[in-house]
Amino acid sequence: MDVAYEGDETRGLATLLGFNPVVPPNPQRLKPWKLNKVIYRERNYVDRLFRRLKGFRRISPATTN
């Protein structure tokens, strides 16, 4: 989940599906939830890993069959 998807419906669905939503609340929310910064930091590592992998795919030679 990302900040753009921090709505109540999306968080509820993610929780029902067994996921632990790790996204900071919008600062203008009336009842913000507590953010677990350790888990959010680990999520950032995973996001950066996928960004790097996509970058390597861009420079690798294309295979043709």
N, C-alpha and C positions, 0 to 999 in steps of 0.2 A: 504494500500500500504506500501511497505517496500522499503528500499534503493535499493534493487536489481531490483525493478520495477519502477525506476524513469525515464524511457525513455520517449521521447516526444510522441510516439504513445500511450503508456499506460496512460500517464497523459491526453492526448486528449480524449481517450475513456472514462476514468473515469469522466471527465468533461461533456462529452456528455450524459452520463447516469445519471447525476445529483449529482455526488459525489464531495466532496471537498477533493482533494488529499492533504494529510498532510504527507509529507516526505521531509527530507532535500535534497538539491541538491548535486550532486557529486562535490567535491571541484575543480575538473579539468574542469568543464563546462565553456564554454566561456561566456555564458549569464545565470548565476544562478538566480533563482527566490528567492523572499523574503520568509523566513520561519516564520510562526506564531508559536512562541515557546510556547505560552499558550495552543493552541490547540494540539500541538505535545505532550506536557506534559500530557494533559488529555488522549490522545490516549495511552500513556504509561501505565496509570492506568488501562485502559480497557484490554490491552494486559497482564498485570500482573494478573488481575483477572481471565482471561481465563486459564492462566498457572496454577494458584492455583486450579481452578476447575478440570482441567485435572489430577492434582496430587491427589486430593481427590478420583477421580474415580478409580485411580490405587490401592488405599488401601481399597476401599469398597468391601464387599463380593459380589461375583458374584451371580446373581440370575439365577435359572434354572427353566424351565417350565415343 
